[in-house]
């Protein structure tokens, strides 16, 4: 295969289209969350991921798992947790069974903000997908996203 191979070119174009769709969606949601709730997409994602924890076996996430879930490095995730903790939206505590482990929970204020922001996030996502579906290059990708049935 060469750099001008049609299969590689098509693959690269597909990747560019996927990247463009992601960028459009993220930017649209970012503007809506910032304007209405003073939250970034990453902050919203972190609150959402952490709100799904539970007290059962394996119910609390380690920082690496949280970082993977919000697609950030561990150091960037730690900084993000610190910012939200400073705002009173998160709290950290020592793992009761392993004193080396530190877990993070969403506070009541964080849960309230998340619940207020969820409709904004969902509406902005719908708007971004509707807008993107008007672009012939992005329409097939929008259909794929809409057809996904991913458990929360």
GIZI-V363909 format. One record per pair of residues at least 12 apart in sequence whose ideal C-beta (glycine too) atoms are under 10 Angstrom apart, sorted by the first residue. I is the first residue (numbers start at 1). J is the second residue. D is the distance in whole Angstrom. If there is no record, write none. Layout:
i	j	d
I	J	D
I	J	D
This chain:
i	j	d
13	137	8
14	137	9
14	140	9
14	141	8
16	137	9
17	132	10
17	135	9
17	137	5
17	138	6
17	139	10
17	140	8
17	141	6
18	138	9
18	141	6
18	144	9
18	145	10
20	132	8
20	135	8
20	137	8
20	138	7
20	141	9
21	128	9
21	129	9
21	132	6
21	133	10
21	135	9
21	137	9
21	138	5
21	139	10
21	141	5
21	142	7
21	144	10
21	145	8
22	141	9
22	145	10
24	128	6
24	129	9
24	131	7
24	132	6
24	135	9
24	138	8
25	41	9
25	124	8
25	125	6
25	127	9
25	128	4
25	129	7
25	131	9
25	132	7
25	142	10
25	145	9
26	40	10
26	41	6
26	42	10
26	124	10
26	125	10
26	128	8
27	41	9
27	124	10
27	128	8
28	41	10
28	124	5
28	125	8
28	126	10
28	127	6
28	128	4
28	129	9
28	131	7
28	132	9
29	41	5
29	44	8
29	45	10
29	120	8
29	121	6
29	122	9
29	123	9
29	124	4
29	125	6
29	127	9
29	128	7
30	42	9
30	44	9
30	124	9
31	124	8
31	128	10
32	117	9
32	120	5
32	121	7
32	123	7
32	124	4
32	125	9
32	127	8
32	128	9
33	117	6
33	120	6
33	121	6
33	124	7
35	120	9
35	124	10
36	116	8
36	117	7
36	119	10
36	120	5
36	121	10
36	123	10
36	124	9
37	113	6
37	114	9
37	116	6
37	117	4
37	118	10
37	120	6
37	121	9
38	87	9
38	113	9
38	117	9
39	84	9
39	87	10
39	89	9
39	113	7
39	114	9
39	116	10
39	117	6
39	120	9
39	121	9
40	80	9
40	83	9
41	70	10
41	121	8
41	124	9
42	70	6
42	71	9
42	72	7
42	76	8
42	77	9
42	80	6
42	83	10
42	84	10
43	70	9
43	80	7
43	81	10
43	83	7
43	84	6
43	87	9
43	89	8
43	90	10
43	110	10
43	113	9
43	114	10
43	117	9
44	70	10
44	113	9
44	114	7
44	117	6
44	118	8
44	120	9
44	121	6
45	69	8
45	70	5
45	71	8
45	72	9
45	80	9
45	121	9
46	66	7
46	67	10
46	69	8
46	70	5
46	72	9
46	77	7
46	80	6
46	81	7
46	83	10
46	84	7
46	89	9
46	90	8
46	104	9
46	106	9
46	110	9
46	114	10
47	70	10
47	84	7
47	89	7
47	90	8
47	106	6
47	107	10
47	110	6
47	111	8
47	113	7
47	114	5
47	115	10
47	117	8
47	118	10
48	69	9
48	70	9
48	106	9
48	114	6
48	117	9
48	118	8
48	121	8
48	152	9
49	61	7
49	65	9
49	66	6
49	67	10
49	68	10
49	69	4
49	70	6
49	77	10
49	104	10
49	106	9
50	66	7
50	69	9
50	70	9
50	81	9
50	84	9
50	89	10
50	90	7
50	103	9
50	104	6
50	105	7
50	106	5
50	110	8
50	111	10
50	114	9
51	105	9
51	106	5
51	110	8
51	111	6
51	114	6
51	115	9
51	118	10
52	69	9
52	106	9
52	152	7
53	66	9
53	103	8
53	104	9
53	105	7
53	106	8
59	103	10
60	93	10
60	95	7
60	101	9
60	103	5
60	104	8
60	105	8
61	103	8
61	104	8
62	74	10
62	95	9
62	98	10
62	101	7
62	102	9
62	103	8
62	104	10
63	75	10
63	77	6
63	78	7
63	81	8
63	92	10
63	101	9
63	102	7
63	103	9
63	104	8
64	77	9
65	77	10
66	78	9
66	80	9
66	81	8
66	103	10
66	104	7
67	80	9
67	81	10
77	104	10
78	102	10
78	104	10
81	102	10
81	104	6
84	104	9
84	106	9
84	107	9
84	110	7
84	113	10
85	104	8
85	107	9
85	110	10
87	107	9
87	109	8
87	110	8
87	113	9
88	107	6
88	108	9
88	109	5
88	110	8
88	113	10
89	106	7
89	107	6
89	108	10
89	109	6
89	110	4
89	111	9
89	112	9
89	113	6
89	114	8
90	104	5
90	105	7
90	106	6
90	107	6
90	109	9
90	110	6
91	103	9
91	104	7
91	105	6
91	106	8
91	107	6
91	110	9
92	104	5
92	105	8
93	105	7
125	145	9
126	146	10
128	142	9
129	141	9
129	142	5
129	143	10
129	145	7
129	146	7
130	142	8
132	145	9
133	145	10
133	146	9
